[in-house]
Each structure stands twice: as C-alpha cells, then as structure tokens.
Amino acid sequence: MTDTPEVFTGNFTQQEPIAEDAIAAAVAVLRSGRLHRYNTVPGEAGEVALLEEEFAALTGARYCLAVASGGYALGCALRALGVAPGDAVLTNGFTLAPVPGAIAALGAQPVFVEITGDLVIDMDDLAAKARASGARVLMLSHMRGHICDMDALMQVAQAHDLQVIEDCAHTMGAAWAGVPSGRHGVIGCYSTQTYKHMNSGEGGLIVSDDAALMAKMILLSGSYMMYPRHRAAPGPEAFEALKYDTPNISGRMDNLRAAILRPQIPTLAGRIARWNALYRRLEAGLAATPGLRLIPRPQAESYVASSFQFLLPGWDAARITAFVARAAARGVELKWFGAAEPAGFTSRYDSWRYAAPQSLPVTDRVLAGLLDLRLPLTFTEADAAQIARIIDAEARG
Ligand SMILES: *Cc1c(COP(=O)(O)O)cnc(C)c1O
C-alpha cells in the first residue's frame, strides 16, 4: 500500500456566518429605515450608541466611539492628538498597510521601529528612534496579536514623552498582565472588519478615558451637533471648547453594522477560547519540527490567536519558496512576509514607498523567515492538527 499524502480541504478565508440573533437585529434596523446613527425616535438610544456603551464596558474604558473602519479609528486618534503634516510618528516595522496609511493620510511621516524575533517592538530601537525623530506619538501595532511587555513599553514612552495609540486590530479581547489590550495607551483602536475578532464587514471602535480627546474624536467623526446623543461619551462641557474648531471628517458607524456587532460582544470570550484551542493544536504539532521556531507567548500575555506565525530562521528564499509551494499543493495556504513582492496582505515597510526610505536590518532578517496563516473558526481542532502534520512533513521534506 502506498501512502497518499493527506491534503487539507478547508478554506483559510471562510469566517463563521453571522449568528441568527445578529441577523434578526440587522433586519429590525432595516425594517425601521433608521440606519443613520442619529436618526432615532424619542426614547430610542440607537444601536450605535448602545454598542459604544457595551464595548466601553467590555474594555473597562470610560468612553467609546464607533466609526467606519479600523483605519479611520487610527487616523481619528492621530488627529485628536494634534499630529500635523510633517510630524514624525513612530510605529512598528512589522504592521499592516492601514497603520502607515493613517499616518501618511495626515501628511505625517511614519518612522518604523525594529521588531524582535518574537514579533514585537524593540524597546531599545524605540528609545533611539524617539530621540532621533523627536516624535511625540507612538502608534503601537499589536501585529498578529503579539503583545510586547506593556509595562516596559509605557516606561519607555513616558521617558520619551510619547503618547501611545494602540492598534488593537488583532488584540480585541486580549490583555497584558490582566489589563485589556487598548487600555495601556491614551487611545485604543479596534477593527471590526471581517477578518478580525468581531465581524461587521467594515467598522472600527475607539476607546479612551480622556474626556477632551474623546470629545474631539466624536466631533471629528461627524457628529454635527448631535453629540449629546452619545452615551459612552463625556458631558456637554467637554465639547464646548471644541465644537467650533473641530472639522467634521465623516466616518461614523451606522445602526446596521452596530446591530450586527452588539450580539458578538457577549460571545467574544467563547470565540477566543476556540481560537486559542486551534492555536495550541498547531503549536503542539510543530513543537518538534526541526528548523522551525515557534513564537514564545509570555506568561503575562492573554492572547487571541486568530492567526498563527512561525519562523524558518536561516532558510534561504529558494528553500522557503519551495516549502510554501509544497504546503499549498496540500491545501495549506501560508503567507510569507519575506517574498520579494508584496502579495495579498503581506506588504512590508519597504513596500510603503510614500514613507521616507528606512533601513531595519533586524526586522528584515525576521520577516525573511516569517510564515503566517489564518485560523478561522470554521476550522476544527482536527483541522488544526492536520495543518500541523502537513507543515511538519513539508518542513522536513
Ligand atoms: C485590519 C487592520 C487594521 C485596520 O484595518 P481596517 O481594514 O481599516 O479596519 C489596522 N491595523 C492592523 C494591524 C490590521 O490588521
């Protein structure tokens, strides 16, 4: 009997369907005709205002604002902090395109900071680049859900007078030493785009405890003079000094998407447990693979493993290309951050050529061996174990 190599048949981009209660809530909004967040009848709060209240409670934040996308949330946070054209803004050398894009949209300059072999920001390079650039803001990207030592990071930030915006697109529901991701910096930004931890197609959420910043972000998002209808918001006094001087840069969330998201808040913890179970299956299946390095997860990090990364340190490009092709032939779709050309979501800092050219030799070395795969919740633990067997076999091959 000959062994036919097993082939994985799952779909790496297939998310779970929207749950029936969320569909019913969405249909109710459609039937009402009142899709705009400020189109409410007397006594009605509106789905968006309720979502903001519920997400503030989930994260323990005083204030929350729902917006059109994660990228919009990042730009809104930068504007609220007064980032002006020409300003340097620090961010991770390993992140996703909407992060440097939000910086560039303000005419500001992304300054990329090296990452470590554990895929998090390098504290020494952060300190050095803060000094050299004079930046006042760090947009910290918890890329692929890997959280740096947040206590150490906030110390570096304080020492260099940096305000921290957290990009929590991959860490909604995660925490460092018990503090929810997004609650260490002055502003936390989340995405509810389809591939993130809550799914409304597109969408973003912003949290902060700072009344003046939140009032400014609410005005920026396009609240006209309807801001008193917000619930997870500071009182009217916070808006008085700002309301004549803050431009309306429309980026509101609508009631339809909020209705889809609200039922996903109470089910987030359950989904996190399922993502992490898939992750542990993969981790266990690859623990003994020669030449493959897993990313250590610190004790203090409560992660949400909606994706999986591993490194092939020292493998040359031809060997990784062949490995990725063999895995693909067996149904395992791996994204490689070291490829010469950006493809899909794998763009690198050097593909964002609107930013000044920068050299990050450590990040280059890490990304050259970095492989990434999604873990949608349509996968079972048996699927995760099979994916690990295929990666293990092909890494040995
Ligand atoms: C998805 C994502 C964002 C925000 O993206 P939107 O598509 O605008 O919601 C920001 N940062 C990272 C790292 C992301 O993956």
The ligand as a Tripos MOL2 file, in Angstrom:
@<TRIPOS>MOLECULE
LIG
   15    15     1     0     0
SMALL
NO_CHARGES

@<TRIPOS>ATOM
      1 C1         -7.0940   45.3200    9.8100 C.3       1 LIG1
      2 C2         -6.0470   46.1270   10.4530 C.ar      1 LIG1
      3 C3         -6.2300   47.4850   10.7430 C.ar      1 LIG1
      4 C4         -7.4870   48.2580   10.4090 C.3       1 LIG1
      5 O1         -7.9980   47.9120    9.2240 O.3       1 LIG1
      6 P1         -9.4310   48.2520    8.6090 P.3       1 LIG1
      7 O2         -9.4860   47.3110    7.4830 O.co2     1 LIG1
      8 O3         -9.3440   49.6910    8.2130 O.co2     1 LIG1
      9 O4        -10.4940   48.0240    9.6390 O.co2     1 LIG1
     10 C5         -5.2250   48.1430   11.4200 C.ar      1 LIG1
     11 N1         -4.1050   47.5170   11.7930 N.ar      1 LIG1
     12 C6         -3.8940   46.2150   11.5370 C.ar      1 LIG1
     13 C7         -2.6390   45.5750   12.0250 C.3       1 LIG1
     14 C8         -4.8480   45.4870   10.8550 C.ar      1 LIG1
     15 O5         -4.6280   44.1940   10.5850 O.3       1 LIG1
@<TRIPOS>BOND
     1     1     2 1
     2     2     3 ar
     3     2    14 ar
     4     3     4 1
     5     3    10 ar
     6     4     5 1
     7     5     6 1
     8     6     7 2
     9     6     8 1
    10     6     9 1
    11    10    11 ar
    12    11    12 ar
    13    12    13 1
    14    12    14 ar
    15    14    15 1
@<TRIPOS>SUBSTRUCTURE
     1 LIG1         1 GROUP 0 **** ****
